[in-house]
Structure formats: C-alpha cells, structure tokens
Amino acid sequence: MKILADCKFNTKRIHAGYRPEEHHYASSVPIYQTAAFGLTNTTVANQIVTGQLPGRFDYSRDGNPTVQVLEDRIADLEGGIGAAAVASGMSAISFTILNVADGGGRIIAPINIYGSTLDEFRNFFPTYGINFDLVDNINDLKQVEQLIKPDTKAIYVESVANPSTEIADLEVLAQIAHAAGIPLIVDNTFPTPYLLRPFEYGADIVIYSSTKGINGHGNTLSGLIVDHGKFDWTNGRFPQFTSEEFILGDEQRKVTASFSSKFGSAAFIKRIRMKYIRLLGSVLGPIDAYFVLLGLETIAERLDKQVASTEKIAQFLVKNPHVKQVFYSGLDPHDRLVKKYLPQGVGSILSFELAGNEENVAKLIDQTQIFSYLPNIGDAKSLIVNPARTTHREVPAEFRQRTGLNPQLIRLSIGLEDVDDLISDLNQALAGAFK
Ligand SMILES: *Cc1c(COP(=O)(O)O)cnc(C)c1O
C-alpha cells in the first residue's frame, strides 16, 4: 500500500501490516486459532517450507497469520525491516542476547535494569559463556568505551530505566558501538514506540515487553524483537551469521548458505526466528497477538492521558512531606536527554522514596484503594508496587543500594482513571501510612 507507507504513526498503528482483502475483508484482524496449515500438494509444500511462498504457512511455531500482522505492524511503526513476536518480554531479551553472542562473548549493560534481566545477565548467561560488564552509569561514555574488548558483542540498555526512569543517551552509545563494530540493543518497554523510536537515533535492535504499554490492558504476556536491518553482521565478530548452515542450503541442488548470504540485511531477525523461536519454542499464540493488536490501536490516546496524569502526580508527590525524593525524568522538561529523546513525555511510570521505614511502605500500599498492588506496568489501571520486595527481588542488596532501589522505594504505574481521584487516593494513603 503506497499511501500507508507515507502515513504517520497514528495511522499506521491502526492499519499497518493488515490487508483486509486477504482476510475476507474482516474489519478486525482474524484470530487464526490453528496449529498447522495445509500444504496443498508436494510441489507447493516444498515452496512453503523453503520460504518461497510468502503468505503461506505450515506450522504455528514457524509463523501464524494473526501473529504476523502484529510483527509487520510493529516493524513498520518502529522503522525496522522485520520483527518477531514471542511469548514474553524475557523471551525477547533472551533470544536477542543468544543471537548476538552465540558461542560466547561479552556484553556491556547498566546495572539499573529490570530485575529478571539483571538476574539473567548475572547468573544465567555466564554459565553459557556469555558474560556481562555491568556499569553503574551507562552514560559514562569513557567507561563504556574502555570496556569494549575483542570479544564484546553488543551494548545493551533500557532507553528509560525501570524504575528510576533514567534516560540512556542512545545516539552517542550507538556511535560508540558502531565505531567498535558492535550493535546497540535497546529495551524500549517503558516509553513504547509512541514516545520513542530508538532506530531514529541509530539503535540496531529494539526489544519490548509488550505485556506493558503496547498492549496497555494487562491481559496477556508478550514480547517483541525488532530489527533495524542496518548492522553489518559480516564484520568478523559474529561467525554465527557467516558460517554455513545445513537448514539454509538445498541438499538436492548442493547449494550451501549462511544467514548473511541467504537473508542479507534481514539475517538477524531471520536467525531469531529459525534458531530460537523454532528450536526453543517460546511462541506467541494468535489470541495473545490479537489482544496486543487491539491494545496498540489506542496507544496514543492512552499514553497522552497517562503522561499528563503522571506529570501531575509527580508534582503532587514532590510537595508531599512524607516523600523524600521523586524519580521521574519528566519532572525536568528542560533536561537535555528529555528534550532530545522524549519531548512528548517520559511515560506513565515513576517511583518515589518514602520518608519513613518499611512499615510505612507496607501501610501505604495496604491503604490505597484505587491503585492495585501488583507487579505490572503500563495497564489501564493504576498500579503500585514495592520493587525491592517484588519486581527487583532478584537484585542483591549491594546492587539495590548502587541503584537507589531501597526498601522505601515505591513504584507507580499511572492508568486511565481520573487523575484527581488518583491524587486523593495517594493523599489519604500517605497520611494513613504515618498514623
Ligand atoms: C516487564 C519487563 C520485562 C519482562 O517482560 P515480561 O513480558 O514480563 O517477560 C523486560 N524489561 C522491562 C523493562 C520490563 O518492564
């Protein structure tokens, strides 16, 4: 569709990746609830399984039409060449790390990242020969540069950190990475593609927990991996893309191929699909893909309202005597990184440190009435959590101290309720916490 290609984000989030004429003109993307697809005859079957018939499928672990609409839509919104949908944000992170560092290597990342990600980087991947150089401040560019070694495979960041909302300086990090022949991988879960599109600043791979703001309704887990298609995987650091693979060749015609020789700029996302989704099998179901597509249709309206409410709530908390410090980068709209990367707002998540002890934290959480106490973000409902005891429980005390993640820290995810009601709820709970 020519016109759609030139359309803006708000048009594409509704239409990209879906051609109604190929689906009986169904207005809503159909849910293809099937495990497998007919192969027609042996000649056609051969073309389908070797990828020569786009639009045909064989088995839902290799691809599904509903899931593909989500993948194509997100790739288009992001400005990438392709995307892969998986069963959770953690799968998206795991598969991306495996794909970039297959066979072993090092990755540079900040310590102030999502709890399960940090746990995976510190305790899981090292047993598979993938080690991490974790830095206190990813914007300390000198340190990042010094850490790049011959076996370093990538720089990994969260564009907006969970839960401190610190912003990574993506453009200079991409420059440093590219000068060394390695890609920049960005977990962009907090801002969502509506508020920030990291490819515009040179990032190579973008990851989402679309469980969060992209879906926006807290009704299903999902993850996305998006490929910019600009990185050169044949520069000598990534033999997994240049070595020949049996499944890529054609035994009958004695043709051999590698991911790079066969797929060119799409080597990364094709390898994610053929190696990790196909073999490790973290597949997104068609119903879940449908929920994500439905949520995505209202992302702009949700985020606009949520950002406005979050800014109001941050201002309220700053003035409350029971609050020691508020962590929300959006509090300073003149901040260089806010202005450059997030002019439409930093998102709907903020955290604050209570001027009290853990008992006050417990009382505050127990007394909120509109805020739900649960470990999620980006929902239409407002959520409250104590990260040190829940979402970031895997992070040892030493790391929690280095990132300000102390037991008095409370994280809020602001939903779509009336902001005055939310402020009243926080006001009464803060007062009650110190009675
Ligand atoms: C929630 C989250 C994840 C993990 O996603 P799941 O869908 O829960 O597996 C990864 N990164 C960030 C920043 C998150 O908030």
The ligand as an SDF file (V2000), in Angstrom:
LIG
                    3D

 15 15  0  0  0  0  0  0  0  0999 V2000
    8.3400   -6.4190   32.3570 C   0  0  0  0  0  0  0  0  0  0  0  0
    9.6440   -6.0790   31.7240 C   0  0  0  0  0  0  0  0  0  0  0  0
   10.3970   -7.0670   31.0850 C   0  0  0  0  0  0  0  0  0  0  0  0
    9.9800   -8.5230   31.0580 C   0  0  0  0  0  0  0  0  0  0  0  0
    8.8400   -8.7070   30.2920 O   0  0  0  0  0  0  0  0  0  0  0  0
    7.7970   -9.9390   30.5060 P   0  0  0  0  0  0  0  0  0  0  0  0
    6.7890   -9.7010   29.4600 O   0  0  0  0  0  0  0  0  0  0  0  0
    7.2830   -9.8310   31.8970 O   0  0  0  0  0  0  0  0  0  0  0  0
    8.5910  -11.1950   30.3070 O   0  0  0  0  0  0  0  0  0  0  0  0
   11.5820   -6.6740   30.4750 C   0  0  0  0  0  0  0  0  0  0  0  0
   12.0010   -5.3900   30.5080 N   0  0  0  0  0  0  0  0  0  0  0  0
   11.3060   -4.4170   31.1290 C   0  0  0  0  0  0  0  0  0  0  0  0
   11.8210   -3.0270   31.1320 C   0  0  0  0  0  0  0  0  0  0  0  0
   10.1060   -4.7260   31.7710 C   0  0  0  0  0  0  0  0  0  0  0  0
    9.4260   -3.7600   32.3910 O   0  0  0  0  0  0  0  0  0  0  0  0
  1  2  1  0
  2  3  1  0
  2 14  2  0
  3  4  1  0
  3 10  2  0
  4  5  1  0
  5  6  1  0
  6  7  2  0
  6  8  1  0
  6  9  1  0
 10 11  1  0
 11 12  2  0
 12 13  1  0
 12 14  1  0
 14 15  1  0
M  END
$$$$
